[in-house]
Amino acid sequence: MKVWLALVHHPVVDRQGEVITTAVTNLDVHDIARSARTYDLAGYFIVTPIEAQRLLVERILSHWRDGAGARRVPERSEALGRVTIVSSLEEAAAHVEAAAGESPLTVVTSARVSRATTGYRALTAELETRPGLLVFGTGHGLAGSVMAAADRVLAPIQPGASYNHLSVRAAVAITLDRLFGHFD
Amino acid sequence: MKVWLALVHHPVVDRQGEVITTAVTNLDVHDIARSARTYDLAGYFIVTPIEAQRLLVERILSHWRDGAGARRVPERSEALGRVTIVSSLEEAAAHVEAAAGESPLTVVTSARVSRATTGYRALTAELETRPGLLVFGTGHGLAGSVMAAADRVLAPIQPGASYNHLSVRAAVAITLDRLFGHFD
């Protein structure tokens, strides 16, 4: 499958809607890598403009890919093998274009609807015809500039719910299952 | 909806299949509480026989329910309001019976199939007729004794996948969405 995922730490917004840069958390690296590998995505980009954070993630990855972690928990090594750290969403898209031979359909996700959205089944069908980059925001969600520039806005997970504050780890898992999971 | 969720820290198994007790992690408390609240479950039990761990979780909960956390992040307070710490799965089932007026259908989950399993759509229909307790294991999964004693074993999430090591946080989110989510 030619679908990639990006977890964005900038530009995202805080509770007040101000554009911020969030810190990379170790658990987002692991949990989302495992979900992405389970649904056989081609790759998972961690996006942060902060060089010190990129170096930190590289150190975590090297522990699990080649170090003591890889020997102790080989399936973790396998999941983290598809993780790439980049400094911007544009860099992630360039990686996808280099790997897939064409620019990806960029798909943003949000708990709040702003533009016309695409349903899950329609997106699954569209992703069979061209490579895709699924973009998730940390903090209180992707900045308006990222939302506006995307090719598609995926429908919110529970638009009518009285409570709509899933963790990004849960939102990624549910989204991948809706797009690529099968069950009775 | 009369459905509860339990996250079990004992009895579960380790990589070698030995029965162990895992440590409660702060993130499992938060992430799963948010997922349970999003899908409007009646409650979320954290099961551990270790008293010091129960006290630790109570302290985390009180920070977010009544303390500084509740003022700063009110939606977190709302999710954690449905969390109860218990010492055993039997105690969780007794709580459900007291609240619902009848004993719950106990449903276990596993990445590995051992007995005949129930599909998601069939379970959704059954849970409309009686209260349910969805049971998830930490570590490498629920002990055989818990699996054997349950009323139903839910089908694994990705039975045919080449990689099947979702985090319990992701597995809970996907399971709740398959049972109670709606999307196009």
Interface residues (C-beta under 8 A of the other chain):
Chain A: L27 H30 D31 R34 S35 R37 T38 Y39 D40 E75 R76 E78 A79 G119 Y120 R121 A122 A155 I157 Q158 A161 S162 Y163 N164 H165 L166 S167 R169 A170 A171 V172 A173 I174 D177 R178 G181 F183 D184
Chain B: L27 H30 D31 R34 S35 R37 T38 Y39 D40 E75 R76 E78 A79 G119 Y120 R121 A122 A155 I157 Q158 A161 S162 Y163 N164 H165 L166 S167 R169 A170 A171 V172 A173 I174 D177 R178 G181 F183 D184
